[in-house]
């Protein structure tokens, strides 16, 4: 069978838990061979989506395919070809880490012993420890070693590095790059934007059970804004009213504002009219993009109050301290 | 608060624990009080006068089997007769309530990481344990009040009622102390509960042996327990003699025991790290043995430790039953009335006294085996709620295959338990009658005959797990309790036949007394298979719990 173009597709995926709608018509498409970032605030429905894709939940409506198959009806067949790392790895307390790795590998359909040994070495895991003695990070390593030691076509990783230290994060990233180099597909749910930027070809952002943005990082950058800081000879007026201008703050001859990239030209043309003394522009950051979608304001209307900007500032500060 | 006491924050934690348990503990108290009330009430309606009660007590005193499972009578009043029927069970319920509550708020908190969150607050390191102990104290005081109210309502004298209520509550406290210690020893809540459960079982059995070996006096209406009863916390409760000579001073024994064990637990807890058990961890293998690498292998690995504990327990029970079999049979030989009564308990009377005795005992063995299946199959739900199942089902293991692994372990476990109990009983009984071959054959067969009923209960648990997973634990223990109440106390409580028929154990022929018939076994096994298959099918169709 020829490889499908898409390793994962979901169309209008809906899941109700009682009255609560966890997924509300979510769309997702992951191309074969790509690393796809899956982003969204807590409670947006990322894990529910993954559980539906794994056939652990039956969607209320909508359709999903995994490797060309229905994940609910053909769960066992599909699972032969994929490896899954849950967000909260829970292991059997009285099994050793090595036993758990072998168990998952074998239940999946086989494990490469030398690859396992190499990964244990790289992740610096002690496989003889009982699982109850492992920290969160070490439990994640158990699941990661088991997943990377498999030759699965598809890896589904749900926030796999939230407990890892920066050294191990680097090991993780090189593992994902190797997997990608082998032409395998990765769906990576993550909150660590540096990780997403380093690894992902395309990303999907979900919010309240829907996909609000999907595309390559390049494409998404176009949707964001540039921050301008301008000093003019005369006080610049009338800029705040222009379309695509947000958060304009004027102090005498000094003006700070955010501009939608699509509206940069008319705004700059108008600024030039006041006699520019100096001009600084900050490139659009991913953080800013995510904050716009993560924040409380509905993403559709494009309006962005102080809360959104403040969020972006916080994100920058966070990125700086990381 | 600048105070540096290790008990800082106990009050806040106690409030939290009280709030978390407000329904659970109330159910325990209501249930225990309801059992006491209905027993006292039915004694009143069953026996019209003193003469009828004297006959009943004499019947009981003559029979070590009944003394073992019920207790030693202290007279023939309504209260005394009620207590001999249910007092030991009230003590077991108080003990279970207390041990499970203490473990829930100590070791289970540590296991789930809740204790870590609490430990980071300005809370003393002993506050958690102290709050759990105070919670158990509250619960047992509550139980004392409940029993102190319902027993007089059933027409019993106040003094005896209070003595009985205080004895039950003191036994509960003694076991709260036991659980406080086991929670320090074991590294898991399961382990701590199992250890405490084993101590309760041993206490019940030791008291039973003491009562069975007791001296019958006062024309058969009073039995003075032998020395083993003095070694058991449940025995201390019965030795208070509520509605008899009411020896209040005996209460000092369980209360002192409670203080000692609680003090020991606090000492142990002061010297260990959060989350660590005193029974240390050994490193495991870096590679899994082949036997582990399948759903069945995993299920076996998860269950084998618990099964071993159950096997030891049921072997002791079987050996005890076998050992007292001969003297029980001798007592029955001289008493046609008693044989008749026991025959009814076992499910069918014959002329063979030993057979009648063992048939009534095998009901108890079957209940223990059913207890194992319930515990084993609750693993299904525990695996699901812990999130471990998610990772397993994300591999190419089908849901059916996973359920089948656990069910198979439960089935094999039941067979192994019954086989071991039958063999143990056969050996000790055979040693007494000098015919080991015959005894082994009879009693092993009689024990194994309990399996189909235990398996019906197993099937029921699987169905609940498949259909309404949230209720699995409650329905499973409730189902077991129903079987126990119907089996052990159904006659006493005069339950209608339709209710008794709900228990699969009711439908078993009373081996070895009665003739073995194939039909009930076939029907019960078929019911068990249908239930398990339906449960697995329902599970395949539902969402996995997050």
Interface residues (C-beta under 8 A of the other chain):
Chain A: X47 X51 X54 X55 X56 X57 X58 X75 X76 X77 X79 X80 X82 X84 X86 X88 X89 X90 X91 X92 X93 X94 X95 X96 X98 X99 X100 X101 X102 X103 X104 X106 X107 X108 X109 X127 X128 X129 X130 X132 X133 X143 X156
Chain B: X187 X188 X281 X283 X284 X285 X286 X287 X288 X289 X292 X293 X294 X295 X298 X301 X302 X305 X386 X387 X388 X390 X391 X392 X393 X394 X395 X396 X397 X398 X399 X541 X542 X543 X544 X546
